[in-house]
Amino acid sequence: MKPEIVIRFSEEGDAIYLTKWLITPGALRWFPMFDLREVEDSVRFWMVNAKQNASLTAQLDGVVCGMALLNLQPYKKLSHQCLLSIIVDEEHRNKGVGTALLSELIRIAKENFHMEFLHLEVYEGNPAINLYRRFGFVEFGCQKHFIKDEGKYIGKIFMQRDL
C-alpha cells in the first residue's frame, strides 16, 4: 500500500520538528545557519509566517516529515513575488514528500496570496535542485562564494518560476 502524504497548514508545535531537522548533522550544509542559536532564530521567523498560513507541514502515515514556507513580503510593491523554503526529514526523502509540499505551496501562493512569481535559493550540489527543475524553476543567477564553511566556498543558485 502506498504511504499517505497529508499536507496541512503548519502549527506552532511544528517548530520542534523544524529545529530537529535543521540541527541534524549535515543538514546545515544546505542552509546558511551555523549553530543552534541561529537555527532557533530562523525557526522563529518561519513560525511568524506560519501564523499567516504561509507554511505547510507534511505528514507521511501520520508522522510529521517536512515543511515548506512562503517568506511573505511586508511591502506592497513586492507582494507579487515570494521566496520559498522547503525541508524534508532525511528519513523521508525520495518518498514524494517534497513533491507534495511544493505542489501545494505553489497552489496556495497563487490562490491564497495571489503571487505571480516564486523564487528560491539553493546551494550548489543540493539534490533538491532536480525537484525544483521538475516544477519549472529555472536558474537566473549564481553567487559563487556565498557561504564559507570550514574554509570551503559554496555557491548559491537563484531559481524562479512564473505562476
C-alpha positions as CSV (number, residue, x, y, z in Angstrom):
1,M,0.0,0.0,0.0
2,K,1.3,3.5,-0.9
3,P,2.0,5.7,2.1
4,E,-0.4,8.5,2.6
5,I,1.0,12.0,2.5
6,V,-1.1,14.7,4.2
7,I,-0.4,18.4,3.7
8,R,-1.7,20.8,6.3
9,F,-1.0,24.4,7.4
10,S,1.8,24.4,9.9
11,E,1.1,24.9,13.6
12,E,3.2,26.3,16.4
13,G,4.1,22.8,17.7
14,D,5.7,22.0,14.3
15,A,8.6,24.3,15.3
16,I,10.2,21.4,17.3
17,Y,10.4,19.3,14.1
18,L,11.9,22.1,12.1
19,T,14.6,22.7,14.7
20,K,15.4,19.0,14.9
21,W,15.8,18.6,11.1
22,L,17.9,21.7,10.9
23,I,20.4,20.6,13.6
24,T,20.7,17.1,12.2
25,P,24.4,16.6,11.3
26,G,24.8,17.5,7.6
27,A,21.5,19.4,7.3
28,L,23.1,22.8,7.8
29,R,25.2,22.2,4.7
30,W,22.1,23.3,2.7
31,F,21.1,26.2,5.0
32,P,23.0,29.3,5.9
33,M,22.7,28.9,9.7
34,F,25.7,27.9,11.7
35,D,24.6,26.8,15.2
36,L,21.6,26.2,17.4
37,R,21.1,29.9,18.2
38,E,21.0,30.7,14.5
39,V,18.6,27.8,13.8
40,E,16.3,28.9,16.6
41,D,16.2,32.4,15.2
42,S,15.3,31.0,11.7
43,V,12.6,28.8,13.2
44,R,11.1,31.8,15.0
45,F,10.9,33.7,11.7
46,W,9.4,30.6,9.9
47,M,6.7,30.3,12.5
48,V,5.8,34.1,12.2
49,N,4.9,33.3,8.6
50,A,3.1,30.2,9.6
51,K,0.7,32.3,11.6
52,Q,-0.4,33.8,8.2
53,N,-1.0,30.3,6.8
54,A,2.1,30.7,4.6
55,S,3.8,27.5,5.9
56,L,2.8,23.9,5.2
57,T,3.6,20.7,7.1
58,A,3.7,17.2,5.6
59,Q,2.8,14.1,7.4
60,L,3.6,10.6,6.0
61,D,1.4,7.9,7.6
62,G,0.8,10.3,10.5
63,V,4.4,11.2,11.0
64,V,5.5,14.9,10.6
65,C,8.2,14.7,8.0
66,G,8.6,18.0,6.1
67,M,7.7,21.7,5.9
68,A,7.6,24.4,3.2
69,L,7.3,28.1,3.6
70,L,6.4,31.2,1.6
71,N,8.5,34.0,3.0
72,L,5.9,36.7,2.6
73,Q,6.9,40.2,1.8
74,P,5.7,43.0,4.0
75,Y,5.9,45.6,1.2
76,K,3.1,46.1,-1.3
77,K,5.5,46.7,-4.2
78,L,7.0,43.2,-3.5
79,S,3.8,41.3,-2.7
80,H,3.5,39.8,-6.2
81,Q,6.6,37.5,-5.6
82,C,7.9,35.4,-2.8
83,L,11.0,33.4,-1.7
84,L,10.2,29.8,-0.7
85,S,11.9,27.4,1.6
86,I,11.4,23.7,2.0
87,I,12.9,20.9,4.2
88,V,12.1,17.2,4.3
89,D,13.3,15.0,7.1
90,E,16.3,12.9,5.9
91,E,14.5,9.6,6.7
92,H,11.5,10.6,4.5
93,R,13.3,11.9,1.4
94,N,12.6,10.4,-2.1
95,K,9.1,9.3,-1.0
96,G,7.1,12.1,-2.7
97,V,7.0,14.4,0.4
98,G,8.9,17.3,-1.3
99,T,6.8,16.9,-4.4
100,A,3.6,17.1,-2.4
101,L,4.8,20.1,-0.4
102,L,6.0,22.1,-3.4
103,S,2.8,21.3,-5.3
104,E,0.6,22.6,-2.5
105,L,2.9,25.5,-1.8
106,I,2.6,26.7,-5.4
107,R,-1.2,26.3,-5.2
108,I,-1.6,28.4,-2.1
109,A,0.9,31.0,-3.4
110,K,-1.4,31.5,-6.4
111,E,-4.8,31.1,-4.9
112,N,-4.4,32.5,-1.3
113,F,-1.6,35.1,-1.8
114,H,-2.1,36.0,-5.5
115,M,1.6,35.6,-6.2
116,E,2.9,35.9,-9.8
117,F,6.4,34.6,-9.2
118,L,8.2,32.3,-6.8
119,H,11.9,32.2,-6.3
120,L,14.3,30.2,-4.2
121,E,17.9,30.0,-3.3
122,V,19.7,26.6,-3.3
123,Y,23.3,25.7,-2.7
124,E,25.5,24.1,-5.3
125,G,25.3,20.3,-5.0
126,N,21.9,20.2,-3.3
127,P,19.9,17.3,-4.7
128,A,16.7,19.3,-4.4
129,I,17.7,21.2,-7.5
130,N,16.2,18.3,-9.5
131,L,12.9,18.7,-7.7
132,Y,12.8,22.5,-8.5
133,R,13.6,21.9,-12.1
134,R,10.8,19.3,-12.4
135,F,8.4,22.1,-11.2
136,G,9.6,24.5,-13.8
137,F,12.0,26.6,-11.8
138,V,14.9,28.0,-13.9
139,E,18.2,29.3,-12.8
140,F,18.7,33.1,-13.2
141,G,21.9,33.6,-11.3
142,C,24.6,32.3,-9.1
143,Q,26.7,33.8,-6.3
144,K,29.9,31.7,-6.4
145,H,31.3,32.5,-2.9
146,F,28.1,32.8,-0.9
147,I,29.0,30.5,2.1
148,K,32.4,29.9,3.6
149,D,32.3,26.8,5.8
150,E,35.4,25.2,7.1
151,G,37.5,27.1,4.6
152,K,35.4,26.0,1.6
153,Y,33.2,28.2,-0.5
154,I,29.7,27.0,-1.6
155,G,27.8,28.9,-4.3
156,K,24.2,29.9,-4.1
157,I,22.0,29.3,-7.1
158,F,19.0,31.6,-7.7
159,M,15.9,30.0,-9.3
160,Q,12.4,31.2,-10.1
161,R,9.2,30.3,-11.9
162,D,6.1,32.2,-13.1
163,L,2.8,31.1,-11.6
